[in-house]
Amino acid sequence: MQSMSSNSSSRCIALLWLLLPPTLIALGLTIFTQSFFLSRTSFDHRSSCAPGAAGNLLKAALDLNDDEIRFLRKNRWLSDYLRHSDHHNVTERNDGCWAPRKVDSMAIIVVDALRFDFARDHLPLSVGSRLFPDNNGQNKTSRGFSKLYQFVADPPTVTMQRLKGLTTGGLPTFADITGSFGGASIEEDSWVEQLKNSPWEQRMMHNNYHKPQIAFVGDDTWIDLFPTQFDDAHPYPSFNTRDLDTVDNGCLLHLPRLLDRLAGLKTNNDPTTKVPPFELMVSHFLGVDHVGHTYGPNNPHMETKLQQMDSMLSSTLDRID
């Protein structure tokens, strides 16, 4: 009996040792999938330009109370309220849909995969001349209002997920990776949709007789995400990483014209013109990213591409900075 009990105990121990590896593997996979492949829940709320809508949305989404909303409005961090005119018995919008408007228009220039050290050390005409002037020359002080900040992105850093995060404010996840192959239009609220659909008269564009437009040129991922929102769109195929110049050349072709139509610039300050201005323009360059994928960061192709980007950024900043 003692021998049989000993054999049974040995078999149990052996069975436990056999089950331990698959159990640990299953546990590890569970922890990995729950932490690495985070689920992403779209935000159903949409902001509105209607009077008081921003405060109501903040109450619903962030559970702010009336005192907190009044504090935001009192300090002019929130401008969704009405004001009464002293001369007419009417009410009119203050300025902006949510917050006071600061600029007439905005140009977003995306240089994909531009590392911080590339921007700091390899762009002498654009970044260097503005932020790091030559102390041995006459220009001893920085010029313009340019600032250089370092942004550290958590994975995934695939273009589609990163653009989703930048335009919606949500956190990109690996669960969205299949959307990188097309057909992943954004259905939730985003600043691109807001610029397209919110009443332009209520965004303090009264001095312009034409509804401002939004324009895009570059990486076609933007059009996958926003297929109908851009009024003037020029997408270029982005999937071939060995193609170093098609997207960038397309951006360089259209960029001067788009800058000429930016609202607020001297070239477009006549409200009687029949050509509507651009309130926003986006230009997304891909060459630096493709050189990095194909040749690496230390290849001569990278230096050539950085020189091209430096020239583009310098001429652009000369226009808007």
Number of C-alpha atoms within 10 A of each C-alpha: 6 7 8 9 10 11 12 12 12 12 12 12 12 12 11 12 11 11 11 12 11 11 12 11 11 12 11 12 13 12 12 12 12 11 10 14 13 15 15 13 8 12 13 9 12 12 18 18 19 16 18 16 17 22 24 19 16 16 15 12 12 9 11 14 13 12 9 14 17 13 12 15 17 11 9 13 13 21 24 26 19 14 12 12 10 8 6 7 7 9 11 12 19 20 20 20 27 24 17 16 15 8 9 14 18 17 19 11 18 14 18 15 18 17 15 14 10 14 19 17 11 17 20 18 16 22 22 18 18 22 18 16 17 14 9 7 7 8 13 12 13 15 13 13 10 12 8 11 8 10 8 8 8 10 12 16 14 14 16 24 23 18 17 22 15 14 16 19 13 18 16 24 21 17 15 18 15 12 16 16 11 13 13 20 17 17 13 15 17 19 13 15 18 16 18 16 12 15 16 20 17 18 19 17 19 11 10 18 16 17 15 22 21 24 21 26 28 29 26 21 25 23 22 19 21 17 15 12 20 22 12 14 19 17 20 20 12 19 13 9 14 14 16 20 16 17 24 24 15 19 26 17 12 15 20 14 10 22 21 16 24 27 25 18 16 11 11 17 15 16 14 10 12 9 14 19 28 25 22 23 23 21 25 23 27 25 29 26 20 22 25 19 13 14 13 14 16 10 12 12 18 20 16 13 18 20 16 17 23 20 15 19 18 20 13 17 15 11 13 14 11
